[in-house]
Amino acid sequence: MLCKKIGCRVGGFLCAATWDHRLPPVIDPAQGSIAMGSLRYSDLIEAFVTAELISIREERGWSRTRLGGAIGKHANTIRGWEIGDRLPDKANVALICRILQVEPARGAFLEHVIEQLNEGPDLISDLDKRNLFIVESAERRYGEIIKWDPLQLPGLCQTESYHMKELADPFEGPATKIKHWLRKERRQIDFFRRSDLPRTRFLLPVDEVMGSKCLTGSERQAQLNRLLEIDSLSNCDVYVVERPYLAIHAFDIFRPDERPGAGPDFVFVETIDQSRHIVEPEKIALYDRFSSVMLDGASRIGRFLDG
């Protein structure tokens, strides 16, 4: 059963009725460098590459020496790739991914990024290939995160029932939906099992906290319990944002907070037709100001449910 319209995520931040004098002028994502096909963020992308090389090796429990032996390289070469002294070429990345049995889509994206980095200092953003792998890597490495989505609960907070019933996609069959849930579940496990759980603030739209029209009573209660459980974790705060929503498209703010392996500050922004990563300090500051105003008017989930 399809319960949500998917055509609501559009460009732009504010409607005129929601303007707040504390906020900067509206930026239209269709204008300026935010949405251009070529963005200069090689520091972010190189940090993603090194973090991924470490992660895919450690997930298999391999040492640098073992991996080096398997691909005919010295352990010092593997170390150099992982700390960013130099970049491996696409052929070596493909070999590593094959030997370590990396998920094909994840490996293909890493190869795509390496290929573009080796072509020049600018990463040419191919929006057809861009996906959430950079976000997932940041969730494993960064020290401070803010998540907001006006149309749904953040993926890290969802139950299986919410994912299967509440997220409508007319192009997605049951098998694909299950596949996407299994990937999301692994992402949740990776995040919440971190020994250094980052300072994370989840901003939830009130409609999704109180709506859930497709869920049964027990499924809705399970989802609320999930939100309360996350809010009880050290470093995790769950907030409910009332209407009108200042930001009408989804964004995640990532800050390294001196965590090893994390790259520079960035914002991942998602609209209905595209996604992009923002690294310019002045634009990150814009999202900081929006999230700050939203947090000022939000309620912690427990207090909100107690009414």
Disulfide bonds with the S-S distance in Angstrom:
Cys3-Cys214 1.09
